[in-house]
Amino acid sequence: MKKQESQNPEENPDFWQLKLYVAGQTPKSLAAFANLKKICDEHLLGKYRIEIIDLLETPPLQRAIRSSPFLHS
């Protein structure tokens, strides 16, 4: 019997939810996203979601995170 996966991919334990914290659309931020997407496309085969959080738009996080780009899963 085949293991039935959840209809919601985010409830699947094989699904990766990644948060990329950046400080604006700088060349380093854009490169970090492009590199992360390339790695995910090669190794996670569509079983991922990348959420980009711009620290310039969320001041409370600016104080908590001192370096960017920063990746959190």
C-alpha atoms as an extended CHARMM CRD file, in Angstrom:
* protein
*
        73  EXT
         1         1  MET       CA              0.0000000000        0.0000000000        0.0000000000  PROA      1               0.0000000000
         2         2  LYS       CA              1.3910000000        3.3930000000       -1.0040000000  PROA      2               0.0000000000
         3         3  LYS       CA              1.8920000000        6.0040000000        1.7000000000  PROA      3               0.0000000000
         4         4  GLN       CA             -0.6640000000        8.7440000000        1.1600000000  PROA      4               0.0000000000
         5         5  GLU       CA              0.8120000000       12.2160000000        1.2380000000  PROA      5               0.0000000000
         6         6  SER       CA             -1.0520000000       15.2270000000        2.5560000000  PROA      6               0.0000000000
         7         7  GLN       CA             -2.9210000000       17.2450000000       -0.0650000000  PROA      7               0.0000000000
         8         8  ASN       CA             -1.3080000000       20.3740000000        1.3950000000  PROA      8               0.0000000000
         9         9  PRO       CA              2.3900000000       20.2510000000        0.4250000000  PROA      9               0.0000000000
        10        10  GLU       CA              3.3250000000       22.3470000000        3.4530000000  PROA      10              0.0000000000
        11        11  GLU       CA              2.0760000000       19.5610000000        5.7560000000  PROA      11              0.0000000000
        12        12  ASN       CA              4.3330000000       17.0150000000        4.0380000000  PROA      12              0.0000000000
        13        13  PRO       CA              7.4280000000       16.2460000000        6.1720000000  PROA      13              0.0000000000
        14        14  ASP       CA              9.4980000000       16.1340000000        2.9650000000  PROA      14              0.0000000000
        15        15  PHE       CA              8.4790000000       19.7150000000        2.1070000000  PROA      15              0.0000000000
        16        16  TRP       CA             10.9680000000       22.4510000000        2.9850000000  PROA      16              0.0000000000
        17        17  GLN       CA              9.8210000000       25.9210000000        4.0400000000  PROA      17              0.0000000000
        18        18  LEU       CA             12.7330000000       28.3300000000        3.8370000000  PROA      18              0.0000000000
        19        19  LYS       CA             12.9120000000       31.9770000000        4.8730000000  PROA      19              0.0000000000
        20        20  LEU       CA             15.5360000000       34.1730000000        3.2440000000  PROA      20              0.0000000000
        21        21  TYR       CA             16.1060000000       37.4150000000        5.1270000000  PROA      21              0.0000000000
        22        22  VAL       CA             17.5170000000       40.2210000000        2.9760000000  PROA      22              0.0000000000
        23        23  ALA       CA             18.1450000000       43.9520000000        3.3200000000  PROA      23              0.0000000000
        24        24  GLY       CA             16.6080000000       45.4150000000        0.1990000000  PROA      24              0.0000000000
        25        25  GLN       CA             17.1320000000       44.3300000000       -3.3810000000  PROA      25              0.0000000000
        26        26  THR       CA             20.8950000000       44.5530000000       -3.3660000000  PROA      26              0.0000000000
        27        27  PRO       CA             23.1040000000       42.5470000000       -5.7330000000  PROA      27              0.0000000000
        28        28  LYS       CA             24.0210000000       40.2180000000       -2.8310000000  PROA      28              0.0000000000
        29        29  SER       CA             20.3710000000       39.6780000000       -1.9140000000  PROA      29              0.0000000000
        30        30  LEU       CA             19.4210000000       38.9150000000       -5.5050000000  PROA      30              0.0000000000
        31        31  ALA       CA             22.3850000000       36.5510000000       -5.8720000000  PROA      31              0.0000000000
        32        32  ALA       CA             21.4810000000       34.7880000000       -2.6130000000  PROA      32              0.0000000000
        33        33  PHE       CA             17.9290000000       34.1790000000       -3.8530000000  PROA      33              0.0000000000
        34        34  ALA       CA             19.0990000000       32.9950000000       -7.2780000000  PROA      34              0.0000000000
        35        35  ASN       CA             21.6430000000       30.6230000000       -5.7320000000  PROA      35              0.0000000000
        36        36  LEU       CA             19.1550000000       29.2670000000       -3.2020000000  PROA      36              0.0000000000
        37        37  LYS       CA             16.5130000000       28.7200000000       -5.8790000000  PROA      37              0.0000000000
        38        38  LYS       CA             19.0320000000       26.9070000000       -8.0940000000  PROA      38              0.0000000000
        39        39  ILE       CA             20.0700000000       24.5960000000       -5.2430000000  PROA      39              0.0000000000
        40        40  CYS       CA             16.4590000000       23.8930000000       -4.3140000000  PROA      40              0.0000000000
        41        41  ASP       CA             15.4950000000       23.2090000000       -7.9390000000  PROA      41              0.0000000000
        42        42  GLU       CA             18.3780000000       20.7460000000       -8.2570000000  PROA      42              0.0000000000
        43        43  HSD       CA             17.9520000000       18.9110000000       -4.9600000000  PROA      43              0.0000000000
        44        44  LEU       CA             14.4160000000       19.3930000000       -3.6210000000  PROA      44              0.0000000000
        45        45  LEU       CA             12.4870000000       18.8090000000       -6.8560000000  PROA      45              0.0000000000
        46        46  GLY       CA              9.7150000000       21.3130000000       -6.1960000000  PROA      46              0.0000000000
        47        47  LYS       CA              9.2540000000       20.2750000000       -2.5640000000  PROA      47              0.0000000000
        48        48  TYR       CA             10.0980000000       23.6710000000       -1.1890000000  PROA      48              0.0000000000
        49        49  ARG       CA              8.8210000000       27.1800000000       -0.6910000000  PROA      49              0.0000000000
        50        50  ILE       CA             11.0590000000       30.2170000000       -0.3040000000  PROA      50              0.0000000000
        51        51  GLU       CA              9.6980000000       33.1780000000        1.6170000000  PROA      51              0.0000000000
        52        52  ILE       CA             11.7240000000       36.3600000000        1.2230000000  PROA      52              0.0000000000
        53        53  ILE       CA             11.6110000000       38.7370000000        4.1640000000  PROA      53              0.0000000000
        54        54  ASP       CA             13.0090000000       42.2140000000        3.5510000000  PROA      54              0.0000000000
        55        55  LEU       CA             14.4440000000       43.5500000000        6.7960000000  PROA      55              0.0000000000
        56        56  LEU       CA             14.1040000000       47.1080000000        5.5210000000  PROA      56              0.0000000000
        57        57  GLU       CA             10.3280000000       46.6150000000        5.5100000000  PROA      57              0.0000000000
        58        58  THR       CA             10.1680000000       44.9400000000        8.9420000000  PROA      58              0.0000000000
        59        59  PRO       CA             12.0490000000       47.1680000000       11.4310000000  PROA      59              0.0000000000
        60        60  PRO       CA             11.5880000000       44.9030000000       14.4890000000  PROA      60              0.0000000000
        61        61  LEU       CA             13.5030000000       42.1580000000       12.6810000000  PROA      61              0.0000000000
        62        62  GLN       CA             16.3200000000       44.5600000000       11.7950000000  PROA      62              0.0000000000
        63        63  ARG       CA             17.3530000000       44.6150000000       15.4370000000  PROA      63              0.0000000000
        64        64  ALA       CA             17.1580000000       40.8250000000       15.8040000000  PROA      64              0.0000000000
        65        65  ILE       CA             19.0890000000       39.8830000000       12.6620000000  PROA      65              0.0000000000
        66        66  ARG       CA             22.4470000000       41.5680000000       12.2310000000  PROA      66              0.0000000000
        67        67  SER       CA             23.6130000000       40.1360000000        8.9130000000  PROA      67              0.0000000000
        68        68  SER       CA             21.8950000000       39.5270000000        5.6210000000  PROA      68              0.0000000000
        69        69  PRO       CA             21.2940000000       37.6400000000        3.4470000000  PROA      69              0.0000000000
        70        70  PHE       CA             20.3430000000       35.1230000000        6.1450000000  PROA      70              0.0000000000
        71        71  LEU       CA             18.6200000000       31.7600000000        5.6090000000  PROA      71              0.0000000000
        72        72  HSD       CA             16.3250000000       30.0700000000        8.1150000000  PROA      72              0.0000000000
        73        73  SER       CA             14.3860000000       26.8380000000        7.6970000000  PROA      73              0.0000000000
